[in-house]
Amino acid sequence: MIEKENFFNKIYDLLIDVDKIAEVVEKFILFSIRVIVAILVFIILRKIINVIMKKYEELDRAASSKSLHTFSISIFRMTLNFIAIMIALLIIGVKQAAFIGLLGGAGLGIALALKDTLANFAGGIILIVFRAYEIGDYIEIDGQGGSVHEINVFATKLNTPDNKRILVPNGLASSNKIINYSKNKMRRVEHLIGISYEDDFRKAIKILNDIAEAHPKISQKIDKIIRLRELGNSSVNLTFRVWCKSEDYWSVYYDVLEEVKTKFDENNISIPFPQMDIHMNRIEK
């Protein structure tokens, strides 16, 4: 009972102590002012950062590749935002030494908690340094294919042919096999074309050569291969291999198929489908 009375007496003394109340109110007001000033400074710094980033984007775009451009912008923006947050915390009253000590003490915990994020960051640096792919390249990573839309600090954004957006972590990209269909200037278009055993395969080869020579996007400088490849179960199979620019690959691929069907129809060369011959023998009892 005596302890309760002492506790309430202390509360009463504190309430009637005008000086202490004034001191608490003063500290609260000063802290509130610091918080408001810190918020205003942070907002102003953010606007300044946006202006700096626009200027930096214009300068960096002219000086570097598209991939390095987007990656460096991500790093630069993160650095400026971190500086802005530090300035805001210092204005609030967080001491610099305490802030640095807090960062150092939390460093190990942050590293362990964000190990995947750090792996993605390191993966992004590896991708940029070795130039595994550039903006606009058509690539395949871990079975996912698409055109590279953006390479930022932690991930690569791909656009698929059917306009889906795929986000591939840079750590996954750097540790997996990457197939880049756009890295080399030229690509080979290949078809396996079957004709009937009753048709003249030499005539078919001549038609295929004519198609290759007439197409404006097929390279005439690189040797093409149009030969009899194999005698299949239902067809005589011809190999058709030509070269074109990487960006023309799909147009050449489909153009050739359409032209082959048209020319074969005009010359009465049939494209057989798989078939099975069944021989029935009568067994006499």
C-alpha positions as a LaTeX table, in Angstrom:
\begin{tabular}{lrrr}
\hline
Residue & $x$ (\AA) & $y$ (\AA) & $z$ (\AA) \\
\hline
Met1 & 0.00 & 0.00 & 0.00 \\
Ile2 & 2.87 & 2.34 & 0.87 \\
Glu3 & 4.55 & 1.60 & $-2.50$ \\
Lys4 & 1.35 & 2.56 & $-4.37$ \\
Glu5 & 1.14 & 5.83 & $-2.43$ \\
Asn6 & 4.78 & 6.62 & $-3.25$ \\
Phe7 & 4.14 & 5.91 & $-6.94$ \\
Phe8 & 1.11 & 8.20 & $-7.10$ \\
Asn9 & 2.98 & 10.87 & $-5.14$ \\
Lys10 & 5.76 & 10.82 & $-7.73$ \\
Ile11 & 3.20 & 11.16 & $-10.53$ \\
Tyr12 & 1.55 & 14.05 & $-8.69$ \\
Asp13 & 4.90 & 15.77 & $-8.10$ \\
Leu14 & 5.76 & 15.40 & $-11.77$ \\
Leu15 & 2.43 & 16.87 & $-12.86$ \\
Ile16 & 2.72 & 19.89 & $-10.62$ \\
Asp17 & 6.36 & 20.45 & $-11.55$ \\
Val18 & 5.79 & 23.14 & $-14.16$ \\
Asp19 & 9.46 & 23.36 & $-15.06$ \\
Lys20 & 9.67 & 19.67 & $-15.92$ \\
Ile21 & 6.47 & 19.84 & $-17.98$ \\
Ala22 & 7.80 & 22.87 & $-19.82$ \\
Glu23 & 11.08 & 21.05 & $-20.47$ \\
Val24 & 9.27 & 18.01 & $-21.89$ \\
Val25 & 7.03 & 20.18 & $-24.06$ \\
Glu26 & 10.03 & 22.16 & $-25.29$ \\
Lys27 & 11.91 & 18.98 & $-26.22$ \\
Phe28 & 8.84 & 17.63 & $-27.99$ \\
Ile29 & 8.38 & 20.86 & $-29.95$ \\
Leu30 & 12.06 & 20.97 & $-30.93$ \\
Phe31 & 11.96 & 17.32 & $-32.00$ \\
Ser32 & 8.77 & 17.93 & $-34.00$ \\
Ile33 & 10.38 & 20.92 & $-35.73$ \\
Arg34 & 13.42 & 18.81 & $-36.57$ \\
Val35 & 11.21 & 16.07 & $-38.00$ \\
Ile36 & 9.26 & 18.58 & $-40.11$ \\
Val37 & 12.48 & 20.22 & $-41.32$ \\
Ala38 & 13.97 & 16.79 & $-42.08$ \\
Ile39 & 10.89 & 15.83 & $-44.11$ \\
Leu40 & 10.98 & 19.13 & $-46.03$ \\
Val41 & 14.71 & 18.77 & $-46.68$ \\
Phe42 & 14.20 & 15.19 & $-47.85$ \\
Ile43 & 11.43 & 16.27 & $-50.24$ \\
Ile44 & 13.63 & 19.08 & $-51.62$ \\
Leu45 & 16.57 & 16.69 & $-51.98$ \\
Arg46 & 14.33 & 14.22 & $-53.83$ \\
Lys47 & 13.36 & 16.93 & $-56.31$ \\
Ile48 & 17.02 & 17.88 & $-56.74$ \\
Ile49 & 17.87 & 14.19 & $-57.25$ \\
Asn50 & 15.22 & 13.93 & $-59.98$ \\
Val51 & 16.72 & 16.94 & $-61.76$ \\
Ile52 & 20.25 & 15.53 & $-61.41$ \\
Met53 & 19.08 & 12.13 & $-62.68$ \\
Lys54 & 17.53 & 13.68 & $-65.80$ \\
Lys55 & 20.79 & 15.48 & $-66.60$ \\
Tyr56 & 22.79 & 12.34 & $-65.82$ \\
Glu57 & 20.56 & 10.22 & $-68.06$ \\
Glu58 & 21.12 & 12.63 & $-70.96$ \\
Leu59 & 24.91 & 12.64 & $-70.50$ \\
Asp60 & 25.22 & 8.91 & $-69.81$ \\
Arg61 & 23.00 & 7.92 & $-72.72$ \\
Ala62 & 25.44 & 9.50 & $-75.14$ \\
Ala63 & 28.51 & 8.08 & $-73.42$ \\
Ser64 & 27.60 & 4.43 & $-72.80$ \\
Ser65 & 25.66 & 1.47 & $-74.09$ \\
Lys66 & 21.97 & 1.10 & $-73.28$ \\
Ser67 & 22.62 & $-1.73$ & $-70.82$ \\
Leu68 & 25.32 & 0.16 & $-68.91$ \\
His69 & 23.13 & 3.26 & $-69.05$ \\
Thr70 & 20.17 & 1.70 & $-67.21$ \\
Phe71 & 22.41 & $-0.13$ & $-64.73$ \\
Ser72 & 24.48 & 2.95 & $-63.82$ \\
Ile73 & 21.32 & 5.03 & $-63.42$ \\
Ser74 & 19.95 & 2.50 & $-60.89$ \\
Ile75 & 23.17 & 2.61 & $-58.84$ \\
Phe76 & 23.44 & 6.41 & $-59.01$ \\
Arg77 & 19.81 & 6.88 & $-57.93$ \\
Met78 & 20.23 & 4.48 & $-54.98$ \\
Thr79 & 23.38 & 6.31 & $-53.85$ \\
Leu80 & 21.73 & 9.73 & $-53.95$ \\
Asn81 & 18.65 & 8.47 & $-52.10$ \\
Phe82 & 20.87 & 6.94 & $-49.40$ \\
Ile83 & 22.68 & 10.26 & $-48.95$ \\
Ala84 & 19.33 & 12.08 & $-48.71$ \\
Ile85 & 18.13 & 9.69 & $-45.99$ \\
Met86 & 21.38 & 10.17 & $-44.02$ \\
Ile87 & 21.03 & 13.96 & $-44.17$ \\
Ala88 & 17.42 & 13.74 & $-42.98$ \\
Leu89 & 18.39 & 11.51 & $-40.04$ \\
Leu90 & 21.24 & 13.85 & $-39.04$ \\
Ile91 & 18.80 & 16.80 & $-39.06$ \\
Ile92 & 16.43 & 14.89 & $-36.78$ \\
Gly93 & 19.28 & 14.54 & $-34.30$ \\
Val94 & 20.76 & 11.13 & $-34.89$ \\
Lys95 & 24.46 & 11.55 & $-34.15$ \\
Gln96 & 26.84 & 10.71 & $-36.97$ \\
Ala97 & 28.96 & 8.40 & $-34.83$ \\
Ala98 & 25.91 & 6.56 & $-33.55$ \\
Phe99 & 24.52 & 6.31 & $-37.07$ \\
Ile100 & 27.78 & 4.86 & $-38.43$ \\
Gly101 & 27.99 & 2.48 & $-35.47$ \\
Leu102 & 24.42 & 1.36 & $-36.08$ \\
Leu103 & 25.20 & 0.71 & $-39.73$ \\
Gly104 & 28.31 & $-1.25$ & $-38.81$ \\
Gly105 & 26.51 & $-3.32$ & $-36.18$ \\
Ala106 & 23.60 & $-4.05$ & $-38.49$ \\
Gly107 & 25.86 & $-4.72$ & $-41.48$ \\
Leu108 & 26.27 & $-8.43$ & $-40.81$ \\
Gly109 & 22.58 & $-8.93$ & $-40.13$ \\
Ile110 & 21.62 & $-7.03$ & $-43.27$ \\
Ala111 & 24.13 & $-9.01$ & $-45.33$ \\
Leu112 & 22.67 & $-12.30$ & $-44.11$ \\
Ala113 & 19.08 & $-11.17$ & $-44.57$ \\
Leu114 & 19.72 & $-9.75$ & $-48.02$ \\
Lys115 & 22.16 & $-12.36$ & $-49.33$ \\
Asp116 & 19.94 & $-13.07$ & $-52.35$ \\
Thr117 & 19.63 & $-9.35$ & $-53.05$ \\
Leu118 & 23.40 & $-8.92$ & $-52.82$ \\
Ala119 & 23.84 & $-11.93$ & $-55.12$ \\
Asn120 & 21.54 & $-10.24$ & $-57.63$ \\
Phe121 & 23.54 & $-7.02$ & $-57.34$ \\
Ala122 & 26.82 & $-8.89$ & $-57.92$ \\
Gly123 & 25.19 & $-10.78$ & $-60.80$ \\
Gly124 & 24.19 & $-7.49$ & $-62.40$ \\
Ile125 & 27.78 & $-6.25$ & $-62.26$ \\
Ile126 & 29.00 & $-9.50$ & $-63.87$ \\
Leu127 & 26.43 & $-9.22$ & $-66.67$ \\
Ile128 & 27.40 & $-5.62$ & $-67.39$ \\
Val129 & 31.18 & $-6.21$ & $-67.24$ \\
Phe130 & 31.08 & $-9.24$ & $-69.54$ \\
Arg131 & 28.28 & $-7.80$ & $-71.69$ \\
Ala132 & 26.35 & $-11.05$ & $-71.81$ \\
Tyr133 & 23.48 & $-9.19$ & $-73.46$ \\
Glu134 & 22.35 & $-5.69$ & $-74.35$ \\
Ile135 & 19.04 & $-3.85$ & $-74.41$ \\
Gly136 & 17.02 & $-5.17$ & $-77.37$ \\
Asp137 & 18.77 & $-8.56$ & $-77.58$ \\
Tyr138 & 16.57 & $-11.64$ & $-77.77$ \\
Ile139 & 17.83 & $-14.05$ & $-75.12$ \\
Glu140 & 16.86 & $-17.22$ & $-73.28$ \\
Ile141 & 17.60 & $-17.70$ & $-69.57$ \\
Asp142 & 16.62 & $-20.80$ & $-67.65$ \\
Gly143 & 14.02 & $-21.68$ & $-70.28$ \\
Gln144 & 12.52 & $-18.16$ & $-70.36$ \\
Gly145 & 12.91 & $-16.26$ & $-73.63$ \\
Gly146 & 12.28 & $-12.64$ & $-74.60$ \\
Ser147 & 13.76 & $-9.34$ & $-75.72$ \\
Val148 & 15.80 & $-7.48$ & $-73.09$ \\
His149 & 13.78 & $-4.43$ & $-72.03$ \\
Glu150 & 15.84 & $-3.22$ & $-69.08$ \\
Ile151 & 18.84 & $-4.22$ & $-66.95$ \\
Asn152 & 18.71 & $-2.65$ & $-63.50$ \\
Val153 & 20.66 & $-3.25$ & $-60.30$ \\
Phe154 & 18.86 & $-6.41$ & $-59.21$ \\
Ala155 & 16.98 & $-7.85$ & $-62.19$ \\
Thr156 & 16.65 & $-8.06$ & $-65.96$ \\
Lys157 & 13.28 & $-7.35$ & $-67.56$ \\
Leu158 & 12.30 & $-9.34$ & $-70.66$ \\
Asn159 & 9.42 & $-8.81$ & $-73.08$ \\
Thr160 & 8.15 & $-12.05$ & $-74.62$ \\
Pro161 & 6.92 & $-12.23$ & $-78.24$ \\
Asp162 & 3.32 & $-12.33$ & $-76.93$ \\
Asn163 & 4.00 & $-9.15$ & $-74.89$ \\
Lys164 & 4.43 & $-10.64$ & $-71.43$ \\
Arg165 & 6.91 & $-9.11$ & $-69.00$ \\
Ile166 & 9.36 & $-11.50$ & $-67.32$ \\
Leu167 & 11.52 & $-10.38$ & $-64.39$ \\
Val168 & 14.70 & $-12.47$ & $-64.13$ \\
Pro169 & 16.91 & $-11.91$ & $-61.03$ \\
Asn170 & 20.45 & $-11.02$ & $-62.07$ \\
Gly171 & 21.85 & $-13.68$ & $-59.74$ \\
Leu172 & 19.87 & $-16.34$ & $-61.61$ \\
Ala173 & 20.90 & $-14.91$ & $-64.99$ \\
Ser174 & 24.62 & $-14.81$ & $-64.16$ \\
Ser175 & 24.67 & $-18.37$ & $-62.78$ \\
Asn176 & 22.70 & $-20.03$ & $-65.60$ \\
Lys177 & 23.29 & $-20.70$ & $-69.26$ \\
Ile178 & 22.34 & $-17.69$ & $-71.37$ \\
Ile179 & 21.44 & $-18.13$ & $-75.03$ \\
Asn180 & 21.78 & $-14.83$ & $-76.90$ \\
Tyr181 & 20.15 & $-14.99$ & $-80.32$ \\
Ser182 & 21.10 & $-11.42$ & $-81.21$ \\
Lys183 & 24.76 & $-11.21$ & $-80.17$ \\
Asn184 & 26.09 & $-12.29$ & $-83.57$ \\
Lys185 & 25.13 & $-10.31$ & $-86.65$ \\
Met186 & 24.21 & $-13.36$ & $-88.73$ \\
Arg187 & 22.00 & $-16.37$ & $-87.98$ \\
Arg188 & 21.38 & $-19.56$ & $-89.88$ \\
Val189 & 17.87 & $-20.48$ & $-90.98$ \\
Glu190 & 17.42 & $-24.22$ & $-91.22$ \\
His191 & 14.55 & $-26.37$ & $-92.51$ \\
Leu192 & 14.19 & $-30.10$ & $-93.04$ \\
Ile193 & 11.89 & $-30.48$ & $-96.05$ \\
Gly194 & 10.44 & $-33.82$ & $-97.06$ \\
Ile195 & 9.27 & $-34.77$ & $-100.56$ \\
Ser196 & 7.69 & $-37.91$ & $-101.94$ \\
Tyr197 & 9.83 & $-40.82$ & $-103.17$ \\
Glu198 & 8.05 & $-40.51$ & $-106.53$ \\
Asp199 & 9.24 & $-36.90$ & $-107.03$ \\
Asp200 & 12.56 & $-35.80$ & $-108.55$ \\
Phe201 & 14.72 & $-34.68$ & $-105.63$ \\
Arg202 & 17.16 & $-32.88$ & $-107.98$ \\
Lys203 & 14.31 & $-30.75$ & $-109.28$ \\
Ala204 & 13.25 & $-30.01$ & $-105.70$ \\
Ile205 & 16.81 & $-28.97$ & $-104.79$ \\
Lys206 & 16.92 & $-26.61$ & $-107.79$ \\
Ile207 & 13.63 & $-25.01$ & $-106.69$ \\
Leu208 & 15.00 & $-24.54$ & $-103.18$ \\
Asn209 & 18.17 & $-22.95$ & $-104.58$ \\
Asp210 & 16.07 & $-20.57$ & $-106.66$ \\
Ile211 & 14.07 & $-19.61$ & $-103.57$ \\
Ala212 & 17.28 & $-18.90$ & $-101.61$ \\
Glu213 & 18.80 & $-16.82$ & $-104.41$ \\
Ala214 & 15.63 & $-14.79$ & $-104.98$ \\
His215 & 14.99 & $-13.81$ & $-101.35$ \\
Pro216 & 16.41 & $-10.30$ & $-100.68$ \\
Lys217 & 17.19 & $-10.97$ & $-97.00$ \\
Ile218 & 19.10 & $-14.21$ & $-97.51$ \\
Ser219 & 22.87 & $-13.67$ & $-97.66$ \\
Gln220 & 24.51 & $-14.65$ & $-100.92$ \\
Lys221 & 28.02 & $-14.16$ & $-99.48$ \\
Ile222 & 27.82 & $-17.10$ & $-97.06$ \\
Asp223 & 27.64 & $-20.56$ & $-98.61$ \\
Lys224 & 24.23 & $-22.16$ & $-98.31$ \\
Ile225 & 23.65 & $-25.88$ & $-97.95$ \\
Ile226 & 20.74 & $-27.41$ & $-99.87$ \\
Arg227 & 21.32 & $-31.14$ & $-100.15$ \\
Leu228 & 19.64 & $-34.52$ & $-99.80$ \\
Arg229 & 19.99 & $-35.31$ & $-96.11$ \\
Glu230 & 18.33 & $-38.66$ & $-95.55$ \\
Leu231 & 15.93 & $-41.25$ & $-96.86$ \\
Gly232 & 13.15 & $-41.27$ & $-94.30$ \\
Asn233 & 10.38 & $-43.78$ & $-93.68$ \\
Ser234 & 7.80 & $-41.79$ & $-95.62$ \\
Ser235 & 9.81 & $-39.11$ & $-97.44$ \\
Val236 & 13.08 & $-38.05$ & $-99.02$ \\
Asn237 & 14.35 & $-35.36$ & $-96.65$ \\
Leu238 & 16.24 & $-32.32$ & $-97.94$ \\
Thr239 & 18.36 & $-29.98$ & $-95.81$ \\
Phe240 & 17.84 & $-26.26$ & $-96.39$ \\
Arg241 & 20.40 & $-24.04$ & $-94.61$ \\
Val242 & 20.87 & $-20.36$ & $-95.41$ \\
Trp243 & 22.12 & $-17.27$ & $-93.56$ \\
Cys244 & 20.55 & $-13.91$ & $-92.84$ \\
Lys245 & 20.88 & $-10.98$ & $-90.43$ \\
Ser246 & 19.80 & $-11.81$ & $-86.89$ \\
Glu247 & 16.99 & $-9.27$ & $-86.95$ \\
Asp248 & 15.61 & $-10.84$ & $-90.18$ \\
Tyr249 & 15.59 & $-14.40$ & $-88.87$ \\
Trp250 & 11.88 & $-14.94$ & $-88.32$ \\
Ser251 & 10.75 & $-13.15$ & $-91.47$ \\
Val252 & 13.12 & $-15.30$ & $-93.56$ \\
Tyr253 & 12.09 & $-18.43$ & $-91.66$ \\
Tyr254 & 8.39 & $-18.03$ & $-92.47$ \\
Asp255 & 8.92 & $-16.58$ & $-95.96$ \\
Val256 & 10.87 & $-19.69$ & $-96.97$ \\
Leu257 & 8.15 & $-22.04$ & $-95.72$ \\
Glu258 & 5.45 & $-20.18$ & $-97.63$ \\
Glu259 & 7.55 & $-20.02$ & $-100.79$ \\
Val260 & 8.45 & $-23.73$ & $-100.63$ \\
Lys261 & 4.79 & $-24.74$ & $-100.39$ \\
Thr262 & 3.84 & $-22.42$ & $-103.26$ \\
Lys263 & 6.65 & $-23.52$ & $-105.60$ \\
Phe264 & 6.22 & $-27.21$ & $-104.83$ \\
Asp265 & 2.51 & $-26.99$ & $-105.60$ \\
Glu266 & 3.26 & $-25.22$ & $-108.90$ \\
Asn267 & 5.74 & $-27.97$ & $-109.88$ \\
Asn268 & 3.62 & $-30.90$ & $-108.65$ \\
Ile269 & 6.08 & $-31.86$ & $-105.94$ \\
Ser270 & 4.25 & $-33.35$ & $-103.00$ \\
Ile271 & 5.11 & $-33.01$ & $-99.34$ \\
Pro272 & 4.11 & $-36.37$ & $-97.86$ \\
Phe273 & 2.75 & $-37.04$ & $-94.43$ \\
Pro274 & 3.78 & $-40.03$ & $-92.31$ \\
Gln275 & 2.10 & $-43.18$ & $-93.54$ \\
Met276 & 2.16 & $-46.88$ & $-92.88$ \\
Asp277 & 1.74 & $-49.65$ & $-95.45$ \\
Ile278 & $-0.20$ & $-52.64$ & $-94.16$ \\
His279 & 0.10 & $-55.92$ & $-96.05$ \\
Met280 & $-2.63$ & $-58.47$ & $-95.36$ \\
Asn281 & $-1.93$ & $-62.12$ & $-96.12$ \\
Arg282 & $-4.67$ & $-64.65$ & $-96.18$ \\
Ile283 & $-3.95$ & $-67.76$ & $-94.20$ \\
Glu284 & $-5.60$ & $-70.85$ & $-95.56$ \\
Lys285 & $-6.81$ & $-73.36$ & $-93.07$ \\
\hline
\end{tabular}
